[in-house]
């Protein structure tokens, strides 16, 4: 079952946990300020009171082909327990040499999961947040949406845990999304990072109210609760 029970079981049973974040600029520390990996790290530490390491192995501009080429150095070498994989936004880049066709993209996702499991770790797949689609090059935007669907399909088919960040961000009204959470058309700002981090924690089964919350965190926490409530109400309609 891709319901995160295995993640929670590892948290409950292990004395320590090592999580590697594997992706592109969505994962790399793209700007100064709170990163979603920081929120994940602090949430786990404050809840479980045990050593937790969150290792950022994001690389700006990577597609799945390039990510696979560095897997041994940037993931396997850390002996992870969990790997959060967020890839696909650059596989649809129409620049010659960057574009990865659908069949290869699917195969690469499976190969990454296979290698993660070979390390004895659990692969957790994550969609990107919603990008500013109208501001993107049309063919890339179309490919991006398709790739996020592929992540969902492959996660369901292979029973991989999935965090659907796009679905969360899609609940925001356009002005809030564009002007409060986005740095540019393809990247979130600090508050967008915090929102991503809270959604990861929610899937890990953590109560974000237990975190120590400076004022900027409290603002995004409130918005996160509102979005989750909206999503649950829609599900029950």
C-alpha positions as CSV (number, residue, x, y, z in Angstrom):
1,X,0.0,0.0,0.0
2,X,1.3,3.5,-0.9
3,X,-0.1,5.0,2.3
4,X,3.1,5.9,4.1
5,X,2.7,3.2,6.8
6,X,6.2,1.9,6.0
7,X,7.6,5.4,6.5
8,X,5.9,5.8,9.8
9,X,7.0,2.3,10.9
10,X,10.6,3.2,10.2
11,X,10.2,6.4,12.2
12,X,8.7,4.5,15.1
13,X,11.2,1.6,15.2
14,X,14.5,3.1,14.2
15,X,16.8,5.0,16.6
16,X,17.7,7.3,13.7
17,X,16.6,8.1,10.2
18,X,18.4,9.3,7.1
19,X,16.4,10.9,4.4
20,X,17.8,12.0,1.0
21,X,16.0,14.6,-1.1
22,X,16.6,13.7,-4.8
23,X,15.5,16.1,-7.4
24,X,16.2,19.2,-9.5
25,X,15.8,23.0,-8.6
26,X,12.6,22.1,-6.8
27,X,14.8,20.3,-4.3
28,X,18.1,22.2,-4.5
29,X,18.4,25.2,-2.3
30,X,17.4,27.7,-5.0
31,X,17.3,30.8,-2.8
32,X,18.0,32.0,0.7
33,X,15.5,31.3,3.4
34,X,13.5,28.3,4.8
35,X,13.6,25.3,2.5
36,X,11.0,22.5,2.6
37,X,13.7,20.1,3.7
38,X,14.2,22.3,6.8
39,X,10.5,22.1,7.7
40,X,10.7,18.3,7.3
41,X,13.8,18.0,9.4
42,X,12.5,20.1,12.2
43,X,9.1,18.5,12.2
44,X,10.6,15.0,12.5
45,X,13.1,16.1,15.2
46,X,10.5,17.8,17.4
47,X,8.1,14.9,17.1
48,X,10.3,11.9,17.5
49,X,13.2,13.3,19.5
50,X,15.7,11.1,17.8
51,X,18.6,11.8,15.3
52,X,17.2,12.6,11.8
53,X,19.4,13.6,8.9
54,X,17.9,15.3,5.8
55,X,20.4,15.4,3.0
56,X,19.7,17.6,0.1
57,X,20.8,16.0,-3.2
58,X,19.0,18.3,-5.5
59,X,20.7,19.6,-8.7
60,X,19.4,22.6,-10.7
61,X,18.3,21.6,-14.2
62,X,18.5,17.9,-13.8
63,X,16.2,15.6,-15.8
64,X,15.8,11.9,-14.8
65,X,18.6,10.8,-17.1
66,X,21.1,13.2,-15.4
67,X,19.8,12.3,-12.0
68,X,20.4,8.6,-12.7
69,X,24.0,9.3,-13.7
70,X,24.8,10.8,-10.3
71,X,22.7,8.4,-8.2
72,X,25.6,6.4,-6.7
73,X,27.4,9.5,-5.6
74,X,24.5,11.6,-4.4
75,X,22.1,9.0,-3.0
76,X,23.6,5.6,-2.5
77,X,26.7,6.8,-0.8
78,X,24.6,8.2,2.1
79,X,23.0,4.8,2.9
80,X,19.5,6.4,3.1
81,X,16.4,5.0,4.8
82,X,14.0,7.1,2.7
83,X,14.5,8.9,-0.6
84,X,12.0,11.6,-1.7
85,X,12.2,11.8,-5.5
86,X,10.9,14.9,-7.3
87,X,11.8,14.8,-11.0
88,X,10.1,15.6,-14.3
89,X,10.1,19.4,-14.7
90,X,13.2,19.3,-16.8
91,X,12.5,16.1,-18.8
92,X,9.9,18.2,-20.7
93,X,12.5,20.9,-21.5
94,X,12.3,21.1,-25.4
95,X,16.0,22.2,-25.6
96,X,18.0,19.7,-27.7
97,X,19.7,17.2,-25.4
98,X,17.4,17.8,-22.4
99,X,14.1,16.4,-23.6
100,X,13.3,12.9,-22.3
101,X,10.5,11.0,-24.1
102,X,7.6,9.6,-22.2
103,X,8.6,5.9,-22.4
104,X,12.2,6.7,-21.2
105,X,10.8,9.0,-18.4
106,X,8.6,6.2,-17.1
107,X,11.5,3.8,-17.3
108,X,13.8,6.2,-15.5
109,X,11.3,6.6,-12.6
110,X,11.2,2.8,-12.2
111,X,14.9,2.5,-12.4
112,X,15.4,5.2,-9.7
113,X,12.9,3.4,-7.5
114,X,14.7,0.1,-8.1
115,X,18.0,1.5,-7.1
116,X,16.6,3.2,-4.0
117,X,15.1,-0.2,-2.9
118,X,18.4,-1.9,-3.7
119,X,20.0,0.5,-1.1
120,X,17.5,-0.9,1.4
121,X,15.6,2.4,1.4
122,X,12.0,3.4,0.7
123,X,11.3,5.5,-2.5
124,X,8.8,8.3,-1.9
125,X,7.7,10.1,-5.1
126,X,6.5,13.6,-5.2
127,X,4.9,15.8,-7.8
128,X,6.1,19.3,-8.3
129,X,4.0,22.2,-6.9
130,X,1.8,23.9,-9.5
131,X,3.9,26.0,-11.9
132,X,2.7,29.3,-13.5
133,X,1.5,27.4,-16.6
134,X,0.5,30.5,-18.7
135,X,3.9,32.1,-18.2
136,X,5.8,28.9,-19.4
137,X,6.7,28.0,-23.0
138,X,3.5,26.2,-24.2
139,X,5.1,22.8,-25.2
140,X,7.1,22.6,-22.0
141,X,4.0,23.4,-19.9
142,X,2.1,20.7,-21.7
143,X,4.9,18.2,-21.1
144,X,5.2,19.2,-17.5
145,X,1.5,18.5,-16.8
146,X,1.8,15.1,-18.6
147,X,4.9,14.2,-16.5
148,X,3.1,14.9,-13.3
149,X,0.3,12.6,-14.4
150,X,2.9,10.0,-15.2
151,X,4.3,10.3,-11.6
152,X,0.8,9.7,-10.3
153,X,0.2,6.8,-12.6
154,X,3.5,5.1,-11.9
155,X,3.2,5.6,-8.1
156,X,-0.3,4.0,-8.1
157,X,0.8,1.1,-10.4
158,X,4.0,0.3,-8.4
159,X,2.6,1.1,-4.9
160,X,5.1,3.9,-4.2
161,X,4.2,6.4,-1.6
162,X,3.1,9.7,-3.3
163,X,3.0,13.3,-2.2
164,X,0.9,15.2,-4.7
165,X,2.1,18.8,-4.1
166,X,0.5,20.0,-7.4
167,X,-2.9,19.0,-6.1
168,X,-2.4,21.1,-3.0
169,X,-1.1,24.1,-4.8
170,X,-3.9,23.9,-7.3
171,X,-6.4,24.7,-4.5
172,X,-5.0,28.2,-4.2
173,X,-6.7,31.1,-5.9
174,X,-4.5,32.5,-8.8
175,X,-3.4,35.7,-7.0
176,X,-2.4,33.9,-3.8
177,X,-0.6,31.2,-5.8
178,X,1.3,33.6,-8.1
179,X,2.1,36.5,-5.8
180,X,2.4,34.9,-2.3
181,X,4.0,31.5,-3.0
182,X,5.9,31.7,-6.3
183,X,9.4,33.3,-6.9
184,X,9.0,33.0,-10.6
185,X,7.0,30.9,-13.1
186,X,8.8,27.7,-12.2
187,X,10.0,28.1,-8.6
188,X,8.4,28.7,-5.2
189,X,9.5,31.4,-2.8
190,X,10.2,30.9,0.9
191,X,6.5,30.6,1.8
192,X,6.0,28.2,-1.0
193,X,8.8,26.0,0.4
194,X,7.2,26.1,3.8
195,X,3.9,25.0,2.4
196,X,5.6,22.1,0.6
197,X,7.3,21.1,3.9
198,X,4.0,21.0,5.8
199,X,2.4,18.8,3.1
200,X,5.4,16.4,3.4
201,X,5.0,16.3,7.2
202,X,1.2,15.7,6.8
203,X,1.9,12.6,4.7
204,X,4.5,11.4,7.3
205,X,1.7,11.6,9.8
206,X,3.0,14.4,11.9
207,X,1.1,17.1,13.7
208,X,2.6,20.4,12.6
209,X,1.1,22.2,15.6
210,X,3.8,20.6,17.7
211,X,6.5,22.5,15.8
212,X,8.1,25.6,17.3
213,X,6.5,28.2,15.1
214,X,7.9,31.7,14.3
215,X,5.4,34.1,12.8
216,X,6.1,33.2,9.1
217,X,5.5,29.5,9.8
218,X,2.2,30.2,11.5
219,X,0.9,32.2,8.5
220,X,1.6,29.3,6.1
221,X,0.3,26.7,8.6
222,X,-3.1,28.4,8.7
223,X,-3.2,28.5,4.9
224,X,-2.2,24.8,4.8
225,X,-5.1,23.8,7.1
226,X,-7.6,25.8,4.9
227,X,-6.4,24.0,1.8
228,X,-6.6,20.6,3.3
229,X,-10.1,21.3,4.5
230,X,-11.1,22.4,1.0
231,X,-9.7,19.3,-0.5
232,X,-11.5,17.1,2.0
233,X,-14.8,18.9,1.5
234,X,-14.4,18.4,-2.3
235,X,-13.7,14.7,-1.8
236,X,-16.9,14.3,0.3
237,X,-19.2,16.2,-2.2
